[in-house]
Structures are given as C-alpha cells and as structure tokens.
C-alpha cells in the first residue's frame, strides 16, 4: 500500500461510486493508475504487507 498524490501523472479518477445511495466526492471512487511512479518513501508499512494493512 502506498500514498499517491492525486496530481501524480497517470492518476485518473474514473467515477464516484455511491455507497448506500449517497455520493460523496471525498468518499469512494474508481481510480485508474497507469504507469504511476511514486518514491519508496511513500510506502506504508513493509513491502508485501499491503493486504494486511487494508
């Protein structure tokens, strides 16, 4: 799991997904990451442990 700033090249917000018929811009979104590069310092936890963090 990594932190990716929204203004990083390759980050695209596809759509806002409603949750229990409620839309919230800061809520649940479908996001596409294409060829996105982030520094290793943006890694949360240990490499390979993203599922445990989620």
Secondary structure in CASP SS format (residue, H / E / C, confidence):
PFRMAT SS
TARGET T0000
AUTHOR 0000-0000-0000
METHOD secondary structure of the structure
MODEL  1
X C 1.00
X E 1.00
X C 1.00
X C 1.00
X C 1.00
X C 1.00
X C 1.00
X C 1.00
X C 1.00
X C 1.00
X E 1.00
X E 1.00
X E 1.00
X E 1.00
X E 1.00
X E 1.00
X C 1.00
X C 1.00
X E 1.00
X C 1.00
X C 1.00
X E 1.00
X C 1.00
X C 1.00
X C 1.00
X C 1.00
X C 1.00
X C 1.00
X E 1.00
X E 1.00
X E 1.00
X E 1.00
X E 1.00
X C 1.00
X C 1.00
X C 1.00
X C 1.00
X C 1.00
X C 1.00
X H 1.00
X H 1.00
X H 1.00
X E 1.00
X C 1.00
X C 1.00
X C 1.00
X C 1.00
X C 1.00
X C 1.00
X H 1.00
X H 1.00
X H 1.00
X H 1.00
X C 1.00
END
